[in-house]
Amino acid sequence: MAEEIAGVGPSNVGVYPKAHVLNRFIAKLIDLLIVAAADKVVSPVGFLVGLAYVLVADGFAGGRSVGKRLIGLETIVPHTREAAGFKESIIRNLPFAAALLLFQIPYVGWVGSLAIVSFEALLVIGNDQGRRLGDEVARTQVLDAGRLNLPE
C-alpha cells in the first residue's frame, strides 16, 4: 500500500506527481541568469560557456542544475529511479539550446526563441506529470527534491 502511494505500485511504475510549476520556472530563471552572466563575464567565449551550461546543467550531482538545487528540485529517470546524468541532460535541454541559438538572430530568431520557450512552458503546465518535449524525448521528469531520496 505504501509503495502505491509513493508512485511505485505495480500498476503505475515510474509515475510521480509533478513538481510545482512556479518552482520550475524560478529554477529555470536562475539558470538563465547564470547563462547571461557567463555571456557578459567571459566575454570572448561566454556564449559558448552559457550554451554548454544549458545543455549539461541537469547532469550535475543528483540531477540538479544550480537553479534546481537552490529551489529544491531534481531531474530523474522515472523507470530507473535514478538521477538524470549528462546524457539525459543534453537530450532534455536541446530545445532550450536551440532557443538560445535562435535568440542570436535579431527579430525572426527572437520570435522563434519565444515560440520554443512558450511551447515548452505550456507543456509543463498542461502535462499531468509536468513533462515537456525535452523530458518526453529524454524520458525524464522533474520532481520536488527528496521524493525518491536519491544519493548525492
C-alpha positions, 0 to 999 in steps of 0.5 A, spaced: 500 500 500 505 504 501 509 503 495 502 505 491 502 511 494 509 513 493 508 512 485 511 505 485 505 500 485 505 495 480 500 498 476 503 505 475 511 504 475 515 510 474 509 515 475 510 521 480 506 527 481 509 533 478 513 538 481 510 545 482 510 549 476 512 556 479 518 552 482 520 550 475 520 556 472 524 560 478 529 554 477 529 555 470 530 563 471 536 562 475 539 558 470 538 563 465 541 568 469 547 564 470 547 563 462 547 571 461 552 572 466 557 567 463 555 571 456 557 578 459 563 575 464 567 571 459 566 575 454 570 572 448 567 565 449 561 566 454 556 564 449 559 558 448 560 557 456 552 559 457 550 554 451 554 548 454 551 550 461 544 549 458 545 543 455 549 539 461 546 543 467 541 537 469 547 532 469 550 535 475 550 531 482 543 528 483 540 531 477 540 538 479 542 544 475 544 550 480 537 553 479 534 546 481 538 545 487 537 552 490 529 551 489 529 544 491 528 540 485 531 534 481 531 531 474 530 523 474 529 517 470 522 515 472 523 507 470 530 507 473 529 511 479 535 514 478 538 521 477 538 524 470 546 524 468 549 528 462 546 524 457 539 525 459 541 532 460 543 534 453 537 530 450 532 534 455 535 541 454 536 541 446 530 545 445 532 550 450 539 550 446 536 551 440 532 557 443 538 560 445 541 559 438 535 562 435 535 568 440 542 570 436 538 572 430 535 579 431 527 579 430 525 572 426 530 568 431 527 572 437 520 570 435 522 563 434 526 563 441 519 565 444 515 560 440 520 554 443 520 557 450 512 558 450 511 551 447 515 548 452 512 552 458 505 550 456 507 543 456 509 543 463 503 546 465 498 542 461 502 535 462 499 531 468 506 529 470 509 536 468 513 533 462 515 537 456 518 535 449 525 535 452 523 530 458 518 526 453 524 525 448 529 524 454 524 520 458 525 524 464 521 528 469 522 533 474 520 532 481 520 536 488 527 534 491 527 528 496 521 524 493 525 518 491 531 520 496 536 519 491 544 519 493 548 525 492 
